[in-house]
Amino acid sequence: MTKIAIVGSGLIGRAWATIFASHGFEVALHDVVPAAAKAARAHIAKNLKELAGYGLVADPKGSLARIRVAEDLADALKGVALVQENGPETIEAKQALFAEMDRLAPKSAILASSTSFIIASRFSEGLAGRARCLVAHPVNPPHLVPIVELAPAPWTDPKVVEKARKIYEKAGQVPILLKKEMPGFVLNRLQAVLLAEAFRIVGAGVASPQDVDKTIKDGLGLRWSFMGPFETIELNAPGGIPDYCARYGKSLNEMSPSANGGNPFDQKTVDAIMANWGGAKSAEAVAALSNWRDGRLAALKAHKKSAKPKPKIAG
């Protein structure tokens, strides 16, 4: 079995341990507070049992048996293929922890951080093993939301990134690759813009926070649950993405908080998107994709209709 070290046993560390152990990996769990790691393992047992109830984990007891609490960091890193760091969200803490992990881990081990905002070059530059360091940012809760953002430093070995991608895929995750470093990576930058606009709308008295939440929960959230923004707009104009931008780009740019940084819907950007997108789809392909989307949304709507209502929490 491939060995994984989880450094830091908080919310994200527990989720990572759940993910790897339930996909056949052997997991060593380490925390600077030994009692915290032991408590985390008990919490993971509940996670695994709950996931098994939904048919998402086949063998919760066997999965838990693959998780051990390490005696110390050196013990946790013995023979591992990948280290998933979940320490404090400060550059100083990451630098200290990665220096120690670089010293103790096998030279072949990948050193990955779950950091939400700090780019890998900020904590790996001075390390002898900096070529094996990268960010692997999950989304909370990682054991239920499978995206993981792989963000290497300029000096990270591409072979390391590819090896990491294969490990995360084997663990049931959906890795994406950042081609260059950007603080906050992709998800948090997208989320930040949406959150900022939600706050602006409520702050300006346009709508209540409850109605903004409904707009996402029963609107954009559903629309984006099976497709991303580019695939979505491709289906929203007869000529696909270029046609959509020609029709609505000006209006969208006027509403965009990034308008003072240039028009993101200009022809140069559209051309770059289409070059990466692989060209326009045929009418038949668009129709087939639309039918698939509608079927998935119908199934999701039926699921939401049959789901138990959210609990009412006082206070």
C-alpha positions in Angstrom: 0.0 0.0 0.0 1.1 3.5 -0.7 1.9 5.4 2.5 0.6 8.9 3.2 1.5 11.2 6.1 -1.1 13.7 7.4 0.6 16.5 9.3 -2.0 18.3 11.4 -5.1 16.6 12.5 -7.7 19.4 12.5 -10.8 19.6 10.3 -8.8 19.4 7.0 -6.3 16.8 8.2 -9.1 14.5 9.4 -10.8 14.8 6.0 -7.6 14.0 4.2 -7.0 10.9 6.4 -10.6 9.8 5.7 -10.0 10.2 1.9 -6.7 8.4 1.7 -7.6 5.5 4.0 -10.9 4.9 2.3 -9.1 4.5 -1.0 -6.7 1.9 0.2 -3.7 4.1 1.3 -1.9 3.5 4.6 -2.1 6.7 6.6 0.1 8.0 9.4 -1.5 10.9 11.4 0.6 13.4 13.2 -0.2 16.4 15.3 2.0 18.5 17.6 -0.6 17.7 20.3 -0.7 13.8 20.5 -4.1 13.8 22.2 -5.5 15.8 19.2 -4.3 13.1 16.8 -6.0 10.4 18.9 -9.2 12.4 19.1 -9.0 12.9 15.3 -8.9 9.2 14.7 -12.1 8.7 16.7 -13.7 11.5 14.7 -12.6 9.8 11.4 -14.3 6.6 12.5 -17.6 8.5 12.6 -16.8 10.1 9.2 -16.2 6.7 7.7 -19.4 5.1 9.2 -21.5 8.0 7.9 -19.9 7.8 4.4 -20.6 4.0 4.4 -24.2 4.8 5.1 -24.4 6.6 1.8 -22.6 3.9 -0.1 -19.4 6.1 -0.4 -17.1 3.8 1.6 -17.2 0.1 1.2 -15.2 -1.0 4.3 -15.2 1.6 7.1 -13.6 -0.7 9.6 -10.9 -1.7 7.2 -10.3 2.0 6.3 -9.9 3.0 9.9 -7.5 0.1 10.5 -5.2 1.7 7.8 -4.9 4.9 9.9 -2.4 5.0 12.7 -1.3 7.8 15.1 2.4 8.5 14.7 4.7 8.8 17.7 6.3 12.0 16.2 6.9 13.7 12.9 9.9 11.5 12.0 7.8 8.4 12.7 4.9 9.8 10.5 7.2 10.4 7.6 8.8 6.9 7.4 8.5 5.4 4.0 5.8 7.8 2.7 5.1 8.7 -0.9 3.3 11.9 0.0 3.0 14.3 2.9 -0.1 16.4 3.2 0.6 19.3 5.5 -2.3 21.0 7.3 -0.5 23.4 9.7 -1.2 27.0 10.7 -1.9 29.4 7.8 1.1 31.6 8.2 4.2 31.8 6.0 6.5 31.5 9.0 4.8 28.3 10.2 4.9 26.8 6.7 8.6 27.6 6.3 9.5 26.0 9.6 7.3 22.9 9.0 8.5 22.4 5.5 12.1 22.7 6.5 11.6 20.0 9.1 9.7 17.8 6.6 12.3 18.2 3.9 14.9 17.1 6.4 13.0 14.0 7.7 11.0 12.7 4.7 12.4 10.2 2.2 14.0 12.1 -0.7 11.4 10.6 -3.1 8.4 11.9 -1.0 6.2 14.7 -2.3 5.6 17.6 0.2 2.2 19.1 -0.3 0.5 21.9 1.6 -3.3 22.3 2.0 -2.9 26.1 2.4 -5.8 28.1 1.1 -3.9 31.2 0.0 -0.1 31.0 0.4 1.8 30.1 -2.8 4.5 27.4 -2.6 7.4 29.6 -3.5 6.9 31.6 -0.2 7.7 28.6 2.0 9.9 26.3 -0.2 12.5 28.6 -1.8 15.3 27.9 0.6 14.9 24.2 0.8 17.3 21.6 -0.6 14.3 19.6 -1.7 12.3 22.5 -3.0 11.7 20.7 -6.4 9.3 18.3 -4.6 7.2 20.9 -2.9 3.8 22.2 -4.1 0.4 23.3 -2.9 -2.5 20.8 -3.0 -5.4 22.9 -1.9 -8.6 21.1 -1.1 -12.1 22.5 -0.6 -13.9 22.1 2.8 -15.1 19.4 3.4 -12.5 17.6 1.2 -14.0 14.1 1.8 -17.3 15.3 0.1 -16.1 18.0 -2.3 -13.3 16.3 -4.4 -11.6 19.2 -6.2 -7.9 19.7 -5.3 -5.8 22.6 -6.7 -2.3 21.6 -7.6 -0.2 24.8 -7.5 3.6 24.2 -8.0 6.3 26.7 -7.4 8.4 27.8 -10.4 11.1 25.2 -9.4 8.7 22.3 -8.7 9.7 19.3 -10.8 6.9 18.6 -13.4 7.4 14.8 -12.7 6.5 15.5 -9.0 3.4 17.3 -10.1 2.4 14.4 -12.3 3.1 11.9 -9.6 1.0 13.9 -7.2 -1.9 14.2 -9.7 -2.0 10.4 -10.0 -2.0 9.9 -6.2 -4.9 12.3 -5.8 -6.8 10.8 -8.6 -6.3 7.3 -7.1 -7.8 8.8 -3.9 -10.9 9.8 -5.7 -10.1 13.5 -6.0 -10.4 15.8 -9.0 -7.0 17.6 -9.4 -6.6 20.7 -11.4 -3.3 22.3 -12.3 -2.3 25.9 -12.0 0.1 26.8 -14.8 1.6 29.6 -12.7 1.4 30.8 -9.1 -1.4 33.1 -8.0 -2.3 33.7 -4.4 -5.6 32.2 -3.5 -5.3 29.8 -6.5 -8.5 29.4 -8.6 -11.4 28.5 -6.3 -10.8 31.1 -3.6 -10.3 33.8 -6.2 -13.6 32.9 -7.9 -15.3 32.7 -4.5 -13.9 36.0 -3.4 -15.5 37.9 -6.3 -18.9 36.2 -5.7 -18.7 36.9 -2.0 -17.7 40.5 -2.5 -20.6 41.1 -4.9 -23.0 39.4 -2.5 -22.0 41.7 0.2 -22.3 44.7 -2.1 -25.8 43.7 -3.1 -27.0 43.4 0.5 -25.1 46.5 1.6 -26.7 48.6 -1.1 -30.1 47.4 0.0 -30.8 45.6 -3.3 -31.8 42.3 -1.8 -31.7 40.5 1.6 -29.0 38.1 2.5 -31.6 35.3 2.6 -32.6 36.1 -1.0 -29.0 36.3 -2.2 -28.5 32.8 -0.6 -31.6 31.5 -2.5 -30.2 32.9 -5.7 -27.1 30.7 -5.3 -28.8 27.7 -3.8 -31.7 27.6 -6.2 -30.1 29.4 -9.2 -26.4 29.6 -9.9 -25.5 26.7 -7.6 -27.8 24.4 -9.5 -26.7 25.7 -12.9 -23.1 25.2 -12.0 -23.5 21.8 -10.2 -22.7 19.8 -13.3 -21.0 22.4 -15.5 -18.5 25.2 -15.1 -18.9 28.8 -16.2 -17.4 28.3 -19.7 -19.4 25.2 -20.5 -22.5 26.9 -19.2 -22.2 30.0 -21.4 -21.4 27.9 -24.4 -25.0 26.6 -24.1 -26.5 30.0 -23.6 -25.8 31.5 -27.0 -26.3 30.0 -30.5 -22.6 30.6 -31.5 -21.1 29.4 -28.2 -18.6 31.3 -26.1 -17.6 34.0 -28.7 -21.2 34.7 -29.5 -22.1 34.9 -25.8 -19.2 37.4 -25.2 -20.3 39.5 -28.2 -23.9 39.6 -27.0 -23.3 40.1 -23.2 -19.7 41.0 -22.7 -20.2 44.8 -22.6 -23.0 44.5 -20.0 -21.1 42.0 -17.9 -17.9 44.1 -17.9 -19.9 47.2 -16.7 -21.1 45.2 -13.7 -17.7 43.6 -13.1 -15.6 44.8 -10.1 -12.5 44.1 -12.3 -13.6 46.6 -14.9 -10.8 49.0 -14.0 -8.3 46.3 -14.8 -9.4 46.0 -18.4 -12.3 44.2 -20.1 -12.0 40.4 -19.4 -14.5 39.8 -22.3 -12.4 41.4 -25.0 -11.6 39.6 -28.2 -8.0 38.9 -27.2 -9.2 37.0 -24.1 -12.0 35.3 -26.0 -9.4 34.1 -28.6 -7.2 32.8 -25.8 -10.1 30.9 -24.2 -11.1 29.3 -27.5 -7.5 28.3 -28.3 -7.5 26.3 -25.0 -11.2 25.3 -25.2 -10.6 23.3 -28.4 -12.9 25.2 -30.8 -16.7 25.6 -31.0 -18.9 22.5 -30.7 -21.3 21.4 -33.4 -25.0 22.1 -33.0 -25.5 18.3 -32.4 -22.9 18.3 -29.7 -24.5 21.3 -28.0 -27.9 19.7 -28.1 -26.6 16.4 -26.7 -24.8 18.3 -23.9 -27.9 20.3 -23.1 -30.0 17.2 -22.9 -27.5 15.6 -20.5 -27.4 18.7 -18.3 -31.2 18.8 -18.1 -31.4 15.2 -17.1 -28.8 15.7 -14.4 -30.5 18.8 -13.1 -33.9 17.0 -13.1 -32.3 14.3 -11.0 -30.8 16.8 -8.6 -34.0 18.7 -8.3 -35.8 15.5 -7.4 -33.2 14.7 -4.8 -33.5 18.1 -3.2 -37.3 17.8 -3.2 -37.1 14.4 -1.4 -34.3 15.5 1.1 -35.1 16.1 4.7 -35.6 19.8 5.5 -32.7 21.6 7.1 -32.8 21.7 10.9 -34.0 24.9 12.5 -31.3 26.2 14.8 -32.3 28.7 17.5 -30.1 31.7 18.3 
